[in-house]
Amino acid sequence: MSFLAHTPVDKMTGPYARRWWALLVLCLSLLITVMANTSLIVAAPDMTTDLGLSSSDLQWVVDSYTVPYAALMLVLGAIGDKYSRRGALVLGLLIFAAGSVMGSLVDETSLVIVARAVMGIGAAVVMPATLSLVVATFPRSERAKAITAWAATSGVAVAVGPLVSGWLLEDHAWGSTFLINVPIALLAVFGALALVPPSKAQGMGRIDYVGGLLSIVTVGSLIYAAIEGPHSGWGAGPVTAAVVAGVGLVAFVAWELRHPHPMLDVRKFTLRPFSGSMLAVMFFFFGMFAVIYYATQFLQFVLGYGALDTGVRLLPLGGAVFLGSALTGMLTPKLGVKVMVVTGMVVGTAGMFLLTQIDKGSTYGDFLVPLMMLGLALGLAISPATDTIMGSFPESELGVGGGVNDTALELGGALGIAVLGSLLGTAYRDELTDLVGNRLPGEAMEIAKDSVGGGLAVAERVAQDPSAGPQQAQAAVDAVHQAFAHGVAQTSLIGGIIMAAGTAIVLLVLPGRRGFARKSSEPGVGTAASEAATVRERTGATR
């Protein structure tokens, strides 16, 4: 038997024999790209201390990965369709590994940001390639199960990232959280060559590079404005980026409507199954990433857990994702996509609202139930939504479909951290100002208001000041803890309202089971795949 899996999918006479092993490789590849986002949240305190990061620096260390990741996925997914989906996966993994090596070696803020951007470019190649290869490799009767495993992996990675990062930080510097990606990426490269069959679109034609460029400008500018505006103020840069994003979106839609072979057929957004599923993915990750962002900080800074202890305490979220995925695999064929997606969003919204009860005296137990509800909700909702989105694209556009789905996921997550993170910072600063007043020097007060970590650093200085003493230091710590808990509660209220509104929109947009035509006659076809046949037919995807 040859080491390489060399027979293309479209040349096989039956289902690929090693497809479940291939799925394992694809899920492993997906795992490290999502972990790269969440693991850094736990490593942030060590990086801030070692590199002397300001709040703005830390923001861009995190988001320099997100901007190219979200902006490039659509275009790179199309390139993978055209030339080689497996080749795109391998190339993306190698780029991701190279960025990880660089990130582990550098010790300057600007170079860390560059390394994270390189990793983001690699992830933008990997993520749509994994999803398109899942759909291309599995027969339609098994796709719903395979996509459920893929979606569960993305949810579990949210919890596993902090755990792995925390374990490494027990005995190693923050650079180890970059370096751990390298052996995993190389293992995935060898696994892809040995187990994932080659696949590419047949008769795809020329790539719409103009539409691709417009999509990059639009998404990149939108994410930049969403990150920089709330954090640094709506000055010339963020406002200009927002205007560019708006103009770019109009130009993209106009171009795609007139192009004979568009990068993305924007008419799909007029179809309720597709647009409703896209909105569900975006709203869900808007809330999920934001909650992980500030729950992790609360566990570390307020409750005093170390990096590893924090990661361990996020594991129930991953377990709940598996439970939700198992339930949706059994229930979606019986109840339909709409019921499962909306149920998941309701459960997730309820979990967000529970976090409004957080106060200075809250313990880990007050976070446990909301985190498990969010994990369960992700497991219930994301798989059928993703299955519907991917079912809307023909075999020749699976990379584009993966790029569209993943852009919605990453855009939702980026907006969640940017918008709700900004609201958290504002609520924290206002409450701390009310609690402390003028009892701290001006410079110290500015540091304390910048972040909860800065507030605790100021309290430590107060404790070391002979003229102050332990009582004043403890009062400063209490004020910081109370202010941050107040910020978490207020942010969760706004986030819950936004997610509730998103749930209502998805409920109205997604059609019921009678709204989907059942076009597939294959036995064992999952509900989402069957319902998505209508979208494929109406957009010409059945050609």
ZAMARGU-4260 file (C-alpha; in steps of 0.2 Angstrom, whole numbers, plus 5000, padded with zeros to 4 digits):
<rodrens>
0) 5000/5000/5000 | 5007/5017/4995 | 5010/5030/5009 | 5001/5043/4999 | 4982/5043/4997
5) 4983/5047/4978 | 4966/5042/4971 | 4956/5058/4969 | 4938/5057/4977 | 4929/5059/4960
10) 4938/5044/4953 | 4933/5032/4967 | 4919/5020/4963 | 4913/5019/4981 | 4915/5028/4998
15) 4933/5031/5003 | 4938/5016/5014 | 4949/5027/5026 | 4937/5042/5027 | 4935/5041/5046
20) 4954/5042/5048 | 4954/5056/5036 | 4941/5065/5047 | 4952/5063/5062 | 4967/5072/5053
25) 4955/5086/5047 | 4948/5088/5065 | 4966/5089/5071 | 4970/5102/5059 | 4955/5112/5064
30) 4959/5110/5082 | 4975/5119/5082 | 4969/5134/5072 | 4955/5137/5084 | 4966/5134/5099
35) 4978/5147/5093 | 4964/5160/5097 | 4959/5154/5115 | 4976/5148/5121 | 4982/5165/5120
40) 4969/5172/5132 | 4977/5162/5146 | 4995/5166/5141 | 4991/5185/5140 | 4996/5189/5158
45) 5013/5182/5156 | 5015/5190/5139 | 5010/5207/5146 | 5023/5206/5160 | 5037/5200/5150
50) 5035/5211/5135 | 5028/5226/5144 | 5012/5226/5133 | 5000/5240/5135 | 4981/5237/5133
55) 4982/5242/5115 | 4997/5231/5112 | 4988/5216/5119 | 4973/5219/5109 | 4983/5218/5093
60) 4993/5203/5098 | 4977/5194/5100 | 4968/5202/5084 | 4983/5201/5072 | 4978/5183/5070
65) 4960/5187/5068 | 4960/5200/5054 | 4969/5190/5040 | 4961/5174/5047 | 4943/5181/5043
70) 4947/5192/5028 | 4956/5179/5018 | 4946/5163/5020 | 4934/5166/5006 | 4947/5169/4993
75) 4959/5155/4999 | 4944/5143/5000 | 4941/5146/4981 | 4960/5144/4977 | 4959/5127/4986
80) 4944/5122/4976 | 4953/5127/4959 | 4970/5119/4962 | 4970/5106/4977 | 4960/5106/4993
85) 4973/5094/5001 | 4987/5104/4994 | 4979/5120/5002 | 4978/5111/5019 | 4996/5105/5019
90) 5002/5122/5013 | 4991/5131/5026 | 4998/5119/5040 | 5016/5123/5035 | 5013/5142/5035
95) 5004/5140/5052 | 5019/5130/5059 | 5031/5143/5053 | 5022/5157/5061 | 5021/5147/5077
100) 5040/5145/5077 | 5043/5163/5074 | 5031/5168/5088 | 5040/5156/5100 | 5057/5164/5097
105) 5054/5183/5096 | 5054/5195/5111 | 5047/5211/5103 | 5029/5216/5103 | 5029/5220/5084
110) 5037/5204/5079 | 5025/5194/5090 | 5011/5203/5081 | 5019/5199/5064 | 5020/5180/5069
115) 5002/5180/5074 | 4997/5187/5057 | 5007/5174/5048 | 4998/5161/5059 | 4982/5169/5054
120) 4986/5168/5036 | 4990/5149/5038 | 4974/5146/5047 | 4964/5155/5034 | 4970/5142/5022
125) 4968/5127/5033 | 4950/5130/5040 | 4940/5131/5024 | 4951/5117/5017 | 4946/5106/5032
130) 4927/5108/5030 | 4927/5107/5011 | 4937/5090/5012 | 4925/5084/5025 | 4911/5087/5013
135) 4920/5080/4997 | 4927/5064/5006 | 4910/5058/5014 | 4895/5052/5004 | 4880/5062/5007
140) 4872/5049/5019 | 4886/5052/5031 | 4890/5070/5029 | 4879/5076/5043 | 4889/5064/5055
145) 4905/5070/5049 | 4901/5089/5050 | 4894/5086/5067 | 4911/5079/5072 | 4920/5094/5064
150) 4908/5107/5072 | 4911/5098/5089 | 4930/5099/5087 | 4929/5118/5085 | 4919/5119/5101
155) 4930/5108/5111 | 4945/5118/5105 | 4938/5133/5113 | 4940/5124/5130 | 4956/5114/5126
160) 4966/5129/5121 | 4966/5137/5138 | 4970/5119/5146 | 4985/5116/5135 | 4991/5133/5137
165) 4989/5133/5156 | 4998/5116/5157 | 5013/5123/5147 | 5014/5139/5157 | 5016/5129/5173
170) 5034/5125/5169 | 5038/5135/5153 | 5038/5153/5146 | 5023/5160/5135 | 5033/5155/5120
175) 5029/5137/5123 | 5011/5141/5119 | 5016/5145/5101 | 5029/5130/5099 | 5016/5117/5104
180) 5008/5120/5087 | 5023/5114/5077 | 5023/5095/5081 | 5004/5095/5079 | 5004/5104/5063
185) 5018/5092/5056 | 5008/5077/5062 | 4993/5084/5053 | 5003/5086/5037 | 5009/5068/5036
190) 4992/5062/5041 | 4984/5073/5027 | 4996/5065/5014 | 4993/5048/5020 | 4975/5048/5024
195) 4966/5062/5015 | 4962/5059/4997 | 4966/5073/4984 | 4951/5083/4979 | 4948/5098/4968
200) 4933/5106/4958 | 4930/5100/4941 | 4927/5113/4927 | 4927/5127/4939 | 4934/5140/4927
205) 4943/5156/4931 | 4943/5163/4949 | 4935/5179/4952 | 4950/5188/4959 | 4941/5205/4959
210) 4927/5199/4969 | 4940/5191/4980 | 4949/5207/4983 | 4933/5216/4987 | 4929/5203/5000
215) 4946/5205/5008 | 4945/5224/5009 | 4927/5223/5015 | 4929/5210/5029 | 4947/5216/5034
220) 4941/5234/5036 | 4925/5229/5045 | 4935/5219/5058 | 4948/5233/5060 | 4935/5246/5063
225) 4926/5234/5075 | 4942/5231/5085 | 4950/5248/5085 | 4934/5259/5086 | 4927/5253/5103
230) 4945/5251/5110 | 4954/5267/5105 | 4939/5278/5101 | 4931/5282/5084 | 4945/5293/5077
235) 4950/5295/5059 | 4957/5277/5057 | 4942/5267/5063 | 4929/5278/5055 | 4939/5277/5038
240) 4939/5258/5040 | 4921/5258/5043 | 4917/5268/5028 | 4929/5257/5017 | 4920/5242/5023
245) 4903/5249/5018 | 4908/5255/5001 | 4917/5238/4999 | 4902/5228/5003 | 4891/5238/4990
250) 4905/5236/4977 | 4906/5217/4981 | 4888/5214/4979 | 4886/5224/4963 | 4901/5215/4956
255) 4896/5198/4961 | 4878/5200/4954 | 4885/5205/4937 | 4899/5192/4936 | 4896/5176/4926
260) 4906/5166/4938 | 4906/5175/4955 | 4917/5171/4969 | 4901/5170/4980 | 4884/5170/4973
265) 4876/5183/4984 | 4859/5178/4979 | 4860/5164/4991 | 4857/5177/5005 | 4839/5179/4999
270) 4836/5161/5003 | 4830/5158/5021 | 4839/5142/5025 | 4856/5149/5020 | 4854/5166/5028
275) 4846/5160/5044 | 4860/5147/5046 | 4874/5161/5043 | 4866/5172/5056 | 4865/5158/5068
280) 4883/5154/5067 | 4888/5173/5068 | 4877/5177/5083 | 4882/5161/5092 | 4901/5164/5091
285) 4898/5183/5095 | 4892/5177/5112 | 4904/5162/5115 | 4920/5170/5111 | 4916/5185/5122
290) 4911/5174/5137 | 4927/5164/5136 | 4937/5181/5135 | 4930/5188/5151 | 4926/5172/5161
295) 4945/5167/5159 | 4950/5184/5166 | 4938/5183/5181 | 4945/5165/5185 | 4963/5171/5184
300) 4962/5189/5191 | 4947/5189/5203 | 4947/5171/5209 | 4966/5169/5208 | 4967/5153/5198
305) 4983/5149/5189 | 4984/5146/5170 | 4982/5127/5172 | 4968/5128/5185 | 4959/5140/5173
310) 4961/5128/5159 | 4954/5113/5169 | 4939/5123/5174 | 4934/5127/5156 | 4934/5108/5152
315) 4916/5106/5157 | 4912/5117/5142 | 4920/5105/5130 | 4911/5090/5138 | 4894/5099/5136
320) 4899/5102/5117 | 4901/5083/5115 | 4884/5080/5123 | 4875/5093/5112 | 4883/5086/5097
325) 4877/5068/5101 | 4860/5075/5104 | 4859/5085/5088 | 4865/5070/5078 | 4850/5060/5085
330) 4837/5074/5085 | 4840/5084/5070 | 4833/5071/5058 | 4817/5070/5068 | 4814/5088/5073
335) 4823/5098/5059 | 4836/5111/5057 | 4825/5126/5064 | 4821/5117/5080 | 4838/5112/5084
340) 4847/5129/5079 | 4834/5140/5088 | 4834/5128/5104 | 4853/5129/5104 | 4852/5148/5103
345) 4839/5149/5117 | 4850/5139/5129 | 4865/5149/5125 | 4856/5165/5127 | 4850/5159/5144
350) 4867/5155/5149 | 4873/5172/5145 | 4859/5180/5155 | 4864/5169/5170 | 4881/5178/5170
355) 4872/5194/5175 | 4871/5187/5193 | 4890/5188/5194 | 4897/5199/5208 | 4913/5201/5219
360) 4908/5186/5230 | 4905/5174/5215 | 4914/5158/5214 | 4918/5146/5200 | 4902/5137/5203
365) 4893/5153/5197 | 4902/5151/5180 | 4900/5132/5179 | 4882/5131/5174 | 4882/5145/5161
370) 4898/5138/5153 | 4890/5121/5151 | 4874/5129/5144 | 4885/5138/5131 | 4894/5122/5127
375) 4878/5112/5125 | 4870/5126/5115 | 4885/5125/5103 | 4884/5107/5101 | 4865/5108/5097
380) 4865/5122/5085 | 4881/5124/5075 | 4882/5107/5066 | 4865/5108/5058 | 4868/5126/5053
385) 4885/5122/5046 | 4877/5107/5037 | 4864/5118/5029 | 4877/5131/5024 | 4888/5118/5015
390) 4873/5109/5007 | 4870/5126/4998 | 4886/5124/4988 | 4889/5113/4973 | 4904/5101/4973
395) 4914/5114/4963 | 4913/5127/4977 | 4915/5117/4993 | 4930/5128/4998 | 4920/5144/4995
400) 4906/5136/5006 | 4919/5132/5020 | 4926/5150/5018 | 4909/5158/5020 | 4904/5147/5035
405) 4921/5150/5044 | 4920/5169/5040 | 4904/5170/5049 | 4911/5160/5063 | 4927/5171/5065
410) 4918/5187/5061 | 4905/5184/5075 | 4919/5179/5087 | 4929/5195/5083 | 4914/5206/5085
415) 4910/5198/5101 | 4927/5201/5109 | 4928/5218/5101 | 4911/5225/5106 | 4908/5216/5122
420) 4926/5218/5127 | 4925/5236/5125 | 4908/5237/5135 | 4917/5227/5149 | 4932/5239/5149
425) 4920/5254/5150 | 4909/5247/5164 | 4925/5242/5174 | 4933/5259/5172 | 4917/5268/5177
430) 4914/5257/5192 | 4932/5258/5198 | 4931/5277/5197 | 4916/5278/5207 | 4923/5266/5220
435) 4941/5273/5222 | 4937/5291/5218 | 4953/5302/5221 | 4961/5290/5233 | 4975/5285/5220
440) 4987/5296/5212 | 4982/5301/5194 | 4995/5290/5185 | 4991/5275/5196 | 4973/5277/5193
445) 4975/5278/5174 | 4985/5261/5175 | 4972/5253/5186 | 4958/5259/5175 | 4966/5251/5159
450) 4963/5233/5164 | 4960/5222/5179 | 4978/5216/5178 | 4983/5234/5179 | 4972/5237/5194
455) 4979/5223/5204 | 4997/5228/5199 | 4993/5245/5207 | 4986/5237/5222 | 5002/5227/5224
460) 5012/5244/5223 | 5001/5251/5237 | 5005/5236/5248 | 5023/5239/5246 | 5022/5258/5250
465) 5026/5261/5269 | 5014/5276/5270 | 4999/5265/5264 | 4999/5248/5272 | 4990/5231/5269
470) 4972/5238/5273 | 4973/5251/5259 | 4980/5238/5248 | 4966/5226/5252 | 4953/5240/5249
475) 4961/5243/5232 | 4960/5224/5228 | 4942/5223/5233 | 4938/5239/5222 | 4946/5231/5207
480) 4937/5214/5210 | 4920/5223/5212 | 4923/5234/5197 | 4927/5219/5186 | 4913/5208/5192
485) 4901/5223/5189 | 4908/5224/5171 | 4905/5206/5168 | 4887/5207/5174 | 4883/5222/5164
490) 4892/5216/5148 | 4883/5199/5150 | 4866/5209/5151 | 4870/5218/5134 | 4877/5202/5127
495) 4861/5192/5132 | 4850/5205/5124 | 4860/5205/5108 | 4859/5186/5108 | 4841/5186/5112
500) 4838/5198/5097 | 4848/5187/5086 | 4838/5172/5091 | 4822/5181/5087 | 4829/5185/5070
505) 4835/5167/5066 | 4818/5161/5072 | 4809/5172/5059 | 4822/5169/5045 | 4824/5150/5046
510) 4809/5141/5038 | 4801/5126/5046 | 4802/5109/5040 | 4788/5112/5028 | 4797/5127/5020
515) 4811/5115/5014 | 4808/5104/4999 | 4815/5086/5001 | 4824/5083/4985 | 4836/5070/4990
520) 4831/5052/4989 | 4846/5044/4996 | 4842/5033/5011 | 4849/5040/5028 | 4851/5058/5022
525) 4852/5069/5037 | 4838/5082/5039 | 4850/5097/5036 | 4857/5089/5020 | 4840/5085/5014
530) 4833/5102/5018 | 4848/5111/5010 | 4844/5103/4993 | 4831/5117/4991 | 4845/5130/4992
535) 4856/5121/4980 | 4842/5119/4967 | 4837/5138/4968 | 4855/5144/4967 | 4859/5133/4952
540) 4870/5122/4963 | 4863/5106/4957 | 4871/5108/4940
</rodrens>
